[in-house]
Amino acid sequence: MNIKNFVTAIILIMFFALPAMADVVWPALYVARGMLSIKVIILGLIIELFFVKYFTKVDWKQAAKVTILMNLITTIIGIIFIPISGLAAELVFDFAFHAYDKFGIGTFHWSHWLTTYFLVVIINTIIEGLFIKLILKIKFTKTLWWLLTANALSVFVCFLFYVVNL
């Protein structure tokens, strides 16, 4: 696949994801949209840049390249996987546990927001860990904990700015 076809495919995927947000709403859709906010992106990049620089021991220029590229990939893949993971969580809560019927826990209960937070952190960590493994040849087990921490902070920023509306 050449670069032109790849970019075209990515653009089409992004446009397919937008209508999916039109009629059905669950916490992961709010988070997915928030992760595309400029202030969330900038703060997330800054947070992750320092983690990449410190833990990979590369120079600032290489750390910036890795941070930007891994977040670009995470954004592209996350457009699909974050809403899907949120929908899966809703299905587990509502169908498997009958959460609403038994406990009155609906879609926007705090437990659903917390689950969404952890799912986004885990998805981002896995994608970015695999990217670093591919690009910098660092084992995923060596990046797991610091990437998990960096993503926990980055996604927390998203929750603060976009979900809590600070």
Backbone as a ProteinNet text record, in pm:
[ID]
protein_1_A
[PRIMARY]
MNIKNFVTAIILIMFFALPAMADVVWPALYVARGMLSIKVIILGLIIELFFVKYFTKVDWKQAAKVTILMNLITTIIGIIFIPISGLAAELVFDFAFHAYDKFGIGTFHWSHWLTTYFLVVIINTIIEGLFIKLILKIKFTKTLWWLLTANALSVFVCFLFYVVNL
[TERTIARY]
84.8	0	89.4	64.2	145.6	89.3	163.5	128.1	-2.6	-28	-151.3	-272.9	-267.2	-378.5	-395.9	-283.3	-288.2	-356.5	-315.9	-374.7	-522.6	-558.4	-698.6	-780.2	-726.3	-795.8	-816.7	-717.4	-727.5	-835.1	-836.8	-937.6	-1077.5	-1094.7	-1224.8	-1266.6	-1173.9	-1204.1	-1251.5	-1184.7	-1224.4	-1365.3	-1399.3	-1533	-1639.6	-1604.9	-1699.7	-1724.5	-1624.5	-1638.4	-1729	-1730.2	-1810.9	-1960.5	-2019.7	-2163.1	-2200.5	-2107.5	-2135.5	-2165.2	-2118.3	-2140.4	-2272.4	-2345.9	-2462.2	-2582.1	-2613	-2737.4	-2721.1	-2609.8	-2589.2	-2479.3	-2504.1	-2407	-2375.4	-2248.4	-2200.1	-2069.9	-2019.6	-1902.4	-1782.6	-1755.4	-1637.8	-1644.9	-1763	-1774	-1734.7	-1771.8	-1727.9	-1575.8	-1518.3	-1373	-1303.1	-1353.7	-1292.9	-1293.1	-1401.9	-1408.4	-1314.6	-1308.7	-1220.1	-1074	-1038.4	-899.2	-854.8	-950.2	-917.7	-915.3	-939.1	-935.4	-790.8	-768.7	-633.5	-562.6	-630.4	-562.8	-530.2	-614.7	-587.5	-469.6	-467.7	-358.1	-224.9	-221.5	-96.8	-47.6	-135.4	-92.9	-52.5	-126.1	-91.2	45.1	72.6	203.6	316.1	293.1	395.6	423.2	317	332.3	410.6	367.2	429.3	570.5	597.3	731.8	833.4	800	892.7	913	808	821.6	907.8	882.2	960.7	1107.5	1133.2	1271.4	1341.8	1277.8	1341.8	1364.6	1263.5	1272.1	1337	1338.4	1403.2	1546.6	1582.7	1719.7	1759.3	1661.5	1693.3	1702.8	1756.5	1766.2	1627	1618.2	1488.5	1421.4	1499.9	1444.2	1382.4	1454.3	1403.5	1283.4	1289.5	1177.4	1052.2	1069.3	955.9	896.8	983.8	936.7	858.6	915.6	850.4	716.8	714.4	591.6	482.9	519	420.2	370	460.3	419.7	336.1	377.2	300.4	161.5	150	18.8	-66.3	-3.6	-77.5	-136.7	-55.5	-102.3	-212.6	-191	-291.1	-422.6	-414.9	-535.5	-608.6	-534.8	-596.1	-662.6	-591.5	-646.9	-753.5	-730.1	-824.5	-960.1	-964.7	-1092.2	-1187	-1130.1	-1210.2	-1224	-1111.7	-1112.9	-1170.8	-1158.5	-1213.4	-1366.5	-1435.3	-1580.6	-1623.7	-1550.6	-1585.4	-1566.9	-1457.9	-1436.4	-1544	-1584.3	-1692	-1823.3	-1851.6	-1973.5	-1967.1	-1851.4	-1834.1	-1856.3	-1802.9	-1823.3	-1971.4	-2040.5	-2184.4	-2259.8	-2221.4	-2286.4	-2262.4	-2139.4	-2107.9	-2188.8	-2189.4	-2265.1	-2413.6	-2469	-2613.9	-2669.2	-2599.7	-2653.9	-2602.3	-2474.1	-2417.5	-2453.1	-2442.9	-2469.3	-2610.2	-2682.3	-2814.9	-2806.2	-2703.4	-2671.2	-2785.3	-2852	-2959.1	-3076.6	-3115.2	-3228.3	-3204	-3083.9	-3054.5	-3016.5	-2937	-2880	-2914.9	-2986.7	-3018.5	-2898	-2798.3	-2676.7	-2693.4	-2713.9	-2731.3	-2601	-2612.1	-2496.5	-2401.3	-2452.2	-2364.8	-2335.4	-2352.8	-2314.5	-2163.3	-2112	-1968.2	-1886.4	-1944.2	-1871.2	-1841.2	-1930.5	-1909.6	-1800	-1797.1	-1692	-1556.3	-1551.8	-1427.1	-1378.4	-1470.2	-1435.3	-1381.7	-1446.5	-1400.7	-1259.7	-1236	-1102.9	-997.3	-1019.9	-921.5	-905.5	-1014.2	-1005.4	-922.4	-944.3	-869	-721	-690.7	-551.7	-485.2	-553.5	-497.6	-479.4	-578.9	-569.1	-452.5	-443.9	-335	-198.6	-189.6	-62.8	-18.3	-110	-75.7	-29	-103.9	-67.9	68.6	87.6	212.9	329.4	306.1	410.6	457.1	362.2	397.8	471.9	432.1	501	646	665.5	802.1	884.7	821.9	892.4	938.3	851.3	882.7	988.9	975.6	1064.4	1196	1189.3	1310	1365.9	1295.8	1342.1	1354.2	1262.8	1259.3	1143.4	1170.7	1068.7	947.6	831	705.6	705.6	762.3	766.1	849.8	943	1026.1	954.5	852.8	781.5	645.3	596.2	457.7	423.4	500.5	460.8	472.8	578.6	588.7	491.3	463.4	361.5	222.6	197.5	69.4	50.7	156	150.4	131.3	208.5	197	57.3	3.6	-130.5	-237.7	-217.4	-313	-320.9	-206.2	-204.4	-266.2	-231.8	-284.6	-435.8	-485	-630.4	-700.1	-635.5	-691.7	-709.3	-612	-623.5	-747	-769.1	-888.7	-1014.7	-1019.9	-1136.1	-1157.9	-1049.7	-1062.3	-1116.2	-1057.1	-1096	-1225.4	-1244.3	-1356.7	-1478.1	-1455.4	-1567.8	-1615.7	-1522.5	-1558.5	-1578.8	-1530	-1542.6	-1468.4	-1342	-1260.6	-1207.3
-117.6	0	124	215.3	337	440	546.4	647.2	717.9	741.2	808.9	724.7	595.5	507.2	498.5	497	489.8	613.7	732.6	857.1	863.6	822.8	820.7	729	611.8	516.9	575.9	643.8	704.7	812.7	897	1002.9	942.1	838.5	772.4	711.5	650.7	593.4	701.4	817.7	927	975.2	982.6	1026.9	924	796.1	692.7	697.2	736.8	742.1	857	966.6	1081.8	1054.2	992.8	965.4	868.5	783.8	689.2	762.5	885.7	962.8	1039.3	1032.8	1117.5	1076	947.9	905.9	828.2	762.7	679.1	742.2	751.2	818.3	730.7	718.2	656.6	725.4	711.8	789.8	784.5	671.7	660.9	757.2	790.9	886.6	1026.8	1063.5	1192	1195.8	1088.1	1082.9	1084.3	1006.2	1002.9	1142.5	1214	1350.2	1442.5	1426.1	1508.7	1487.7	1364.3	1334.2	1406.5	1458.7	1533.2	1684.5	1727.9	1869.3	1918.4	2036.8	2091.1	2103	2156	2172.7	2037	1937.9	1803.4	1741.4	1759.2	1705	1767.7	1899.4	1967.7	1926.3	1927.9	1888.3	1741.3	1656.2	1514.2	1492.2	1565.6	1554.4	1600	1707.6	1757.9	1655.2	1601.7	1501	1381.6	1328.4	1207.8	1233.9	1355.5	1389.3	1371.5	1421	1408.4	1262.5	1182.9	1040.9	970	997.5	934.5	974.8	1102.2	1150.5	1084.3	1082.4	1030.8	879.2	805.4	660	592.5	658.1	595.4	642.3	750.1	804.3	854.2	890.3	948.4	1100.2	1167.6	1313.5	1375.5	1506.7	1574.9	1568	1581.3	1577.4	1440.3	1334.4	1198.6	1172.8	1221	1203.5	1272.7	1392	1465.3	1389.2	1337.9	1260.7	1138.1	1063.4	941.6	976.1	1079.8	1119.7	1159.6	1240.9	1285.7	1168.8	1085.7	972.8	870	837.9	737.2	789.8	919.4	975.8	989.5	1013	1014.5	876.2	773.9	636	602.2	641.1	615.3	685.2	805.8	879.1	808.4	768.3	702.1	570.5	490.7	362.4	384.9	483.6	512.3	559.5	623.9	667.8	548.8	434.2	312.8	238.5	214.8	126.5	187.7	317.1	376.7	367.5	409.3	392	244.4	157.7	14.3	-40.8	-1.7	-50.4	4.2	128.3	186.3	114.8	81.1	5.7	-132.5	-196.2	-328.3	-318.2	-213.2	-194.7	-177	-98.9	-80.1	-212.2	-292.5	-422.4	-512.4	-509.9	-591.1	-542.3	-411.1	-356.9	-386.2	-353.7	-359.1	-497.2	-574.1	-704.7	-816.5	-820.8	-930.5	-917	-796.1	-777.5	-725.8	-688.5	-626.8	-514.1	-432.3	-329.8	-232.2	-193.4	-96.2	-159.5	-279.4	-346.7	-375.5	-423.7	-464.9	-348.6	-254.4	-151.6	-8.4	7.8	141.7	214.4	137.3	196.3	209.8	332.8	357.4	394.5	429.9	456.5	560.4	662.6	769.8	763.2	645.9	624.6	639.1	678.8	700.1	575.2	457	333	318.5	369.3	363.5	461.4	578.6	675.4	620.8	559	502.4	388.5	304.8	196.1	252.2	354.7	418.7	474	540.2	594.9	485	375	266.8	201.6	185.6	126.8	214.3	345.2	437.1	434.9	436.1	431.1	302.4	190.8	61.5	54.3	97.1	94.1	180.4	303.4	392.4	334.5	276.5	219	104.5	17.9	-95.4	-47	43.7	94.3	163.7	252.1	326.3	235	137.2	42.3	-39.4	-82.1	-156.9	-68.6	58.3	152	171.7	192.9	211.8	84.9	-29.3	-155.4	-163.9	-125.2	-130.6	-28	94	203.1	205.3	196.1	208.9	74.1	-33.1	-168.7	-188	-128.1	-144.3	-239.7	-340.3	-439.4	-373.4	-426	-372.7	-379.2	-483.8	-497.2	-386.5	-329.6	-220.6	-85.3	-75.5	51.3	52.4	-63.4	-76.2	20.8	20.8	97.9	248	292.9	436.7	486	405.4	444.3	444	347.8	341.8	468.9	510.6	632.9	755.6	766.1	881.4	889.1	775.6	775.1	801.9	754.4	784	935.1	1002	1147.6	1217.8	1173	1235.5	1221.3	1102.2	1079.7	1154.2	1166.7	1245.1	1390.5	1443.3	1579.4	1588.9	1488.1	1486.2	1490	1409.3	1407.1	1543.8	1605.3	1736	1842.1	1850.4	1956.4	1928.7	1804.8	1779	1720.5	1632.3	1568.5	1653	1703.9	1786.2	1932.1	1968.7	2103.8	2209.8	2185.1	2287.9	2387.1
0	0	0	-89.1	-92	5.5	27.5	127.3	92.5	-36.5	-78.5	-41.6	-67.3	-31.3	120.2	192.5	337.9	395.5	351	399.3	363.2	242.1	200.5	291	321.9	409.4	548.7	601.5	733.6	734.7	632.8	624.1	617	537.7	529	662.2	732.2	863.3	960	956.4	1045.3	1011.7	883.3	846.5	882.1	877.4	918	1068.2	1145.3	1290.7	1334.4	1261.1	1300.2	1301.2	1197.1	1203.5	1315.5	1355.6	1463.4	1593.1	1606.4	1727.9	1725	1616.3	1599.5	1683.5	1690.6	1753.3	1883.5	1900.4	2017	2100.9	2230.5	2315.4	2436.4	2465.7	2589.1	2623.2	2745.4	2788.3	2694.4	2632.3	2545.7	2427.1	2382.3	2271.9	2316.6	2438.6	2492.5	2503.2	2554	2571.2	2435.4	2339.4	2205.6	2143.8	2158.8	2104.8	2182	2312.8	2395.2	2364.3	2327.3	2294.5	2167	2090.9	1969.1	1992.1	2115.7	2151.2	2148.2	2093.8	2079.2	2214	2316.1	2445.2	2508.6	2490	2541.9	2466.7	2336.1	2254.4	2296	2307.9	2342.3	2480.8	2579.7	2714.4	2719.8	2648.7	2642.7	2578.6	2471.1	2405.1	2497.3	2570.1	2662	2772.3	2830.6	2936.1	2882.9	2768.9	2715	2663	2615.3	2569.2	2682.3	2799.8	2912.8	2953	2948.7	2980.3	2875.8	2748.3	2641	2654.2	2674	2686	2804	2918.3	3039.2	3033.8	2989	2997.7	2877.4	2761.7	2645.8	2628	2694.9	2689.9	2550.5	2468.4	2337.6	2353.1	2250.9	2258	2242.2	2268.4	2265.4	2127.7	2022.6	1886.9	1858.2	1891.2	1870.1	1961.4	2084.4	2177.8	2123.3	2066.3	2008.7	1889.4	1803	1686.9	1732	1826	1874.9	1939.3	2021	2090.1	1991.4	1894	1795.4	1711.2	1662.6	1578.5	1654.4	1777.8	1851.6	1885.7	1910	1938.5	1813.5	1699.7	1573.2	1546.1	1564.1	1543.5	1644.5	1769.4	1872.7	1839.3	1787.5	1750.1	1636.7	1535.8	1420.7	1463.1	1538.8	1583.5	1690.7	1777.6	1885.4	1837.3	1720.6	1664.4	1649.5	1624.5	1608.9	1741.2	1809	1925.3	2052.4	2072.9	2194.4	2194.8	2088.5	2089.7	2096.1	2027.5	2030.9	2172.4	2238.8	2376	2469.6	2448	2528.8	2507.4	2382.8	2353.5	2417.5	2409	2471.9	2622.2	2684.2	2828.7	2860.4	2777.4	2798.9	2787.3	2689.3	2672.2	2792.8	2844	2961.9	3081.9	3105.2	3218.4	3206.1	3090.4	3076.5	3046.2	2965.6	2929.8	3018.5	3041	3119.9	3267.6	3321.4	3464.1	3492.5	3388.2	3405.5	3507.5	3494	3592.1	3614.9	3507.5	3525	3598.5	3558.7	3621.7	3769.9	3801.7	3939.5	4030.6	3976.6	4062.7	4021.9	3913.2	3865.5	3807.9	3762.5	3706.8	3555.9	3511	3368.8	3300	3175.2	3089.7	3146.9	3211.7	3258.4	3408.2	3465.2	3605.1	3616.5	3733.2	3751.4	3718	3740.5	3711.8	3562.5	3478.7	3334.7	3292.2	3356.4	3327.1	3370.7	3487.1	3537.2	3447.3	3404.3	3312.8	3182	3130.4	3007.2	3024.9	3136.8	3165	3156.9	3227	3228.9	3091.8	3018.6	2884.9	2791.3	2795.4	2708.7	2746	2874.3	2918.8	2870.2	2885.3	2844.9	2693.3	2618	2471.3	2424.2	2475.8	2436.4	2474.2	2592.3	2638.1	2547.9	2511.8	2425.5	2287.8	2228.4	2095.5	2100.2	2197.9	2206.5	2244	2328.7	2365.7	2246	2164.7	2044.1	1944.1	1935.7	1846.4	1891.3	2020.3	2072	2052	2069.2	2045.8	1900.4	1809.3	1666.8	1627.4	1674.9	1633.4	1710.9	1843	1924.8	1971.4	1935.7	1971.9	2123.7	2198.7	2343.9	2375.4	2453.7	2487.1	2551.8	2517.2	2571.7	2724	2780.3	2926.1	2991	2917.1	2968.5	2961.8	2877.6	2860.8	2928.7	2965.7	3014	3126.7	3234.4	3353.2	3332.7	3266.3	3248.1	3141.9	3040	2941.7	3004.3	3090.6	3161.7	3246.1	3313.9	3395	3307.1	3199.6	3108.4	3048.2	3007.7	2949.1	3053.7	3175.9	3282.9	3304.8	3302.4	3317.7	3196.9	3076.6	2954.7	2944.2	2972.7	2965.4	3078.8	3193.5	3303.7	3260.6	3187	3133.3	3044.4	2961.8	2876	2961.6	3065.6	3153.2	3219.7	3264.8	3329.5	3234.7	3115.6	3022.8	2948.5	2907.9	2819.3	2889.8	2983.5	3051.2	3167.8	3250.8	3366.1	3323.3	3207	3150.4	3230	3257.7	3326	3224.7
[MASK]
++++++++++++++++++++++++++++++++++++++++++++++++++++++++++++++++++++++++++++++++++++++++++++++++++++++++++++++++++++++++++++++++++++++++++++++++++++++++++++++++++++++

